Amino acid sequence: MAGHSQFKNIMHRKGAQDKKRAKVFTRLIRELTVAVKAGSDPDANPGLRSAIAAARAANMPKDNIERVIKKATGGGEETNYDEIRYEGYGPGGVAIIVDALTDNRNRTASEVRSAFNKFGGNLGETNSVSFMFDRVGLISYPLDLGTSDEVFEAAVEAGAENVTSSEGFHEFSCSPEEFNSVREQLEVHFGSPESASLGWKAHNNISLTEDQASTLIKLFDTLDDNEDVQSVFANFEISDDIMSKLVV
């Protein structure tokens, strides 16, 4: 287990209180607001379909979703959010990609840079680490989905390129072009996913010592607390023995 899956597992173990601190709904509202710019009809706007799926997966009430879409469609949403990708290195030389939606580029850049510096990392230029990753669609479901054979068969039928299973969830991956098709096919089999979004998958992963892993988790916590940060991806792995010491 590594990279984004490992990060999601850390957040999963840390529990519901951290979810509240992460201000999940605020992030989802931003995603919906940005996606609506390409059209308010989900059938004709794959990005909006994805944003709605993510909102439903986070148990955002249907009325809230419709209200956000209506407000953004009607021009009532005056805030303009920019999609920005930050790249850099963290403890142990871990390559990190931070995807953000912000209404203030200077503020977000300053806060993300400060987080990296505080925990022994450094922010780089665009494309300084992304060449070590592939852009992919990521769709997660709880582990109680079914047997490993059933999950693998569903992945093949849906057109997913891979499925990995770890503590807490199954994660299906696919090409960005096939993302909505794969997500919709999986929904036929299993219902709404726990999460569904485009992300980054590392080519290779770096093994971390306990000290490096501890510092990296602190960096992730700080980034996770930032409302502008939508998601974080990295090329690392932490052994189960070390993980058990770090996250209770």
C-alpha positions in Angstrom: 0.0 0.0 0.0 1.5 3.3 -1.0 1.1 6.9 -2.2 -2.4 8.3 -2.3 -3.9 5.0 -1.0 -1.6 5.2 2.0 -2.5 8.9 2.6 -6.3 8.0 2.4 -5.7 5.2 4.8 -4.0 7.5 7.3 -6.9 9.9 7.1 -9.4 7.0 7.4 -7.7 5.8 10.6 -7.6 9.3 12.1 -11.3 9.3 12.1 -14.4 11.5 11.8 -13.1 14.5 13.8 -10.3 15.1 11.2 -12.9 14.9 8.5 -14.7 17.8 10.1 -11.5 19.8 10.3 -10.8 19.1 6.6 -14.0 21.0 5.8 -15.1 18.4 3.2 -18.3 20.2 2.2 -16.4 23.5 1.5 -14.1 21.7 -0.9 -17.0 19.9 -2.6 -18.9 23.2 -3.0 -15.9 24.7 -4.8 -15.6 21.6 -7.0 -19.3 22.0 -8.0 -19.0 25.7 -8.5 -16.1 25.3 -10.9 -17.6 22.3 -12.7 -20.8 24.2 -13.4 -18.9 26.7 -15.6 -18.8 24.0 -18.3 -22.6 23.6 -18.2 -25.3 22.9 -15.6 -26.5 19.6 -17.3 -24.7 16.7 -15.7 -25.5 14.5 -18.7 -23.6 16.8 -21.0 -20.9 17.8 -18.4 -18.7 14.9 -17.2 -16.9 17.2 -14.8 -20.2 18.1 -13.1 -21.2 14.5 -13.0 -18.0 13.7 -11.2 -18.4 16.6 -8.7 -22.0 15.5 -7.9 -20.8 11.9 -7.4 -18.1 13.1 -5.0 -20.7 15.2 -3.1 -23.1 12.3 -2.8 -20.3 10.0 -1.7 -19.6 12.5 1.2 -23.3 12.5 2.1 -23.9 16.0 1.1 -27.7 16.5 1.1 -29.3 16.6 -2.3 -30.8 20.0 -1.6 -27.4 21.5 -0.9 -26.0 20.1 -4.1 -28.9 21.5 -6.2 -28.6 24.9 -4.4 -24.9 25.2 -5.2 -25.5 24.4 -8.9 -28.4 26.8 -9.1 -26.4 29.6 -7.5 -23.5 29.1 -9.7 -25.6 28.7 -12.9 -27.6 31.9 -12.1 -24.5 34.0 -11.6 -25.1 34.4 -7.9 -21.7 33.0 -7.1 -19.4 35.9 -7.4 -16.2 34.1 -6.2 -14.0 32.8 -9.0 -11.8 29.8 -8.1 -8.6 29.0 -9.9 -7.4 25.4 -10.3 -3.7 25.3 -9.2 -1.3 22.4 -8.9 1.7 22.7 -6.5 4.6 20.3 -6.7 7.5 19.7 -4.4 9.4 17.4 -2.1 8.7 16.4 1.5 10.6 14.5 4.2 12.8 11.7 2.8 12.7 13.1 -0.7 9.0 12.2 -1.2 7.5 13.8 -4.3 4.2 15.5 -3.5 1.5 17.0 -5.7 -1.1 19.3 -4.2 -4.2 20.1 -6.1 -6.0 23.3 -5.0 -9.0 25.5 -5.8 -8.4 29.1 -4.6 -9.8 32.6 -4.9 -6.5 34.0 -3.9 -3.4 32.6 -5.5 -0.9 34.5 -3.4 -2.5 33.4 -0.1 -2.6 29.7 -1.1 0.9 29.7 -2.5 2.2 31.3 0.7 0.4 28.8 2.9 1.4 25.7 1.0 5.0 26.8 0.8 5.0 27.5 4.5 3.7 24.0 5.2 6.4 22.4 3.1 9.2 24.5 4.7 7.9 23.8 8.2 8.2 20.1 7.8 11.5 19.8 6.0 10.2 20.0 2.4 10.5 22.5 -0.4 8.1 23.6 -3.0 9.3 23.3 -6.6 8.2 24.6 -10.0 5.3 23.2 -12.1 6.2 19.8 -13.5 9.1 19.4 -11.1 7.7 16.1 -9.8 4.6 15.4 -11.9 6.7 13.5 -14.4 7.0 10.8 -11.8 3.2 10.3 -11.8 0.4 9.3 -14.2 -2.9 11.2 -14.3 -5.7 8.7 -13.4 -9.3 8.4 -12.3 -9.6 7.0 -8.8 -12.8 5.4 -7.4 -13.0 4.1 -3.9 -15.4 1.7 -2.2 -15.5 0.1 1.3 -13.8 -3.2 1.8 -17.1 -5.0 2.4 -18.0 -4.7 -1.3 -17.7 -8.5 -1.9 -15.1 -11.2 -2.4 -11.8 -10.3 -4.1 -13.0 -12.3 -7.2 -16.2 -10.3 -7.4 -14.4 -7.0 -7.1 -11.8 -8.0 -9.7 -14.5 -9.2 -12.1 -16.5 -5.9 -11.6 -13.3 -3.9 -12.3 -12.7 -5.8 -15.6 -16.3 -5.4 -16.7 -16.3 -1.6 -15.9 -13.1 -1.1 -17.8 -10.8 -0.2 -14.8 -7.1 -0.6 -15.4 -6.4 -1.8 -11.8 -7.9 -2.3 -8.4 -6.0 -2.4 -5.1 -7.3 -3.3 -1.7 -6.1 -2.1 1.6 -7.4 -1.4 5.1 -10.7 0.5 4.7 -11.3 0.4 1.0 -10.9 -0.9 -2.6 -9.5 1.7 -5.0 -10.2 1.3 -8.7 -8.0 3.2 -11.2 -8.5 4.0 -14.8 -7.5 6.5 -17.5 -9.0 10.1 -17.2 -10.8 9.6 -20.5 -12.6 6.5 -19.1 -13.2 7.9 -15.6 -16.9 8.7 -15.9 -17.7 5.5 -17.8 -15.9 3.3 -15.3 -17.5 5.1 -12.3 -21.0 4.8 -13.8 -20.4 1.1 -14.5 -19.2 0.5 -10.9 -22.2 2.3 -9.6 -24.4 -0.2 -11.4 -22.7 -3.0 -9.5 -22.1 -1.4 -6.1 -24.0 1.9 -5.8 -22.4 5.2 -5.0 -18.7 5.1 -4.3 -17.0 6.4 -1.1 -15.0 8.8 -3.3 -14.5 9.4 -7.0 -12.1 11.9 -8.6 -9.2 12.4 -11.0 -5.9 12.1 -9.3 -2.2 11.1 -9.6 -0.6 7.7 -9.3 3.1 7.4 -8.7 5.3 5.3 -10.9 7.4 4.2 -8.0 7.3 4.7 -4.2 9.9 5.6 -1.5 10.1 3.6 1.7 10.2 5.9 4.8 11.7 5.6 8.2 9.5 6.1 11.3 10.9 9.7 11.8 10.3 10.6 8.1 6.8 9.1 8.1 5.9 11.0 11.3 7.0 14.3 9.8 5.2 13.6 6.5 2.0 12.9 8.3 2.3 16.2 10.1 2.8 17.9 6.7 -0.3 16.1 5.3 -2.3 17.2 8.4 -1.4 20.8 7.8 -2.2 20.6 4.1 -5.5 18.8 4.9 -6.5 21.7 7.2 -6.2 24.2 4.4 -9.6 24.9 2.8 -7.9 25.7 -0.6 -6.3 22.3 -0.8 -8.5 19.8 -2.6 -6.3 16.7 -2.6 -2.7 15.5 -1.9 -0.8 12.8 -3.8 2.7 11.4 -3.0 5.1 8.6 -3.9 5.8 7.0 -0.6 5.1 3.8 1.4 5.0 3.1 5.1 5.3 -0.4 6.5 2.5 -1.7 8.6 4.8 -1.9 11.6 5.7 1.8 11.4 2.1 2.7 10.5 0.8 1.0 13.7 3.1 3.1 15.8 2.1 6.4 14.1 -1.6 6.2 13.7 -3.9 4.8 16.5 
